Amino acid sequence: MFPYAYIKNNLGFSEYETAQIRYFINTILSEMSKLILIGFLYSKFLYAESMGCEVDYTIRAGTLSCAMPYFRIIEILGIFIDNAIEAQMEQEEKLLEVEILEDAALICIEVRNPCGEAIPNSRIQKFLQEGFSTKGADRGRGLSNVTNITREYGAGFYIRSTEYNEIPYIVFKVIINK
């Protein structure tokens, strides 16, 4: 959900003028939110490239307006992207792929990366447990946070292991209803 300007009409504006002012302010807020997302992704992509990852992305989204607050969408993206970058440090092929797609009914966020070998579903389920990490002690909160956020806002959260061009990948996906 984008920030929404509430305008108390105690200045004598007509309903039409108040609606126009509200539309103008909300348009500005919406554009600012998109700029925040662009800046956030740009910084993450620069970091990924500095760590030796090739970055491939597709963004086909308009307002990203939905019941989930914008900062939560950015939080989820950050967790997915950070995990993908960290997981690839030992990989020969380092590739970060990010897709953000939006249509009239939903928003789909997907982050994927090569993972060296197929990951069984039993191990993927452990990723969601708070405190579980393949990267060391005192970690393993990110994906359990994503689970909590998606539950709170009725979004779908999926993790799967698959292959692209005979290379094993792990895919993290969130689908948010509008």
Secondary structure, DSSP 8 states (H G I E B T S, - for coil): ----------S---HHHHHHHHHHHHHHHHHHHHHHHHHHHHHHHHHHHHTT-EEEEEEE-S---SSS-HHHHHHHHHHHHHHHHHHTTT-SS-EEEEEEEE-SSEEEEEEEEE-SS---HHHHHHHTSTT--SS-SS---HHHHHHHHHHHTT-EEEEEEEEETTEEEEEEEEEEE-
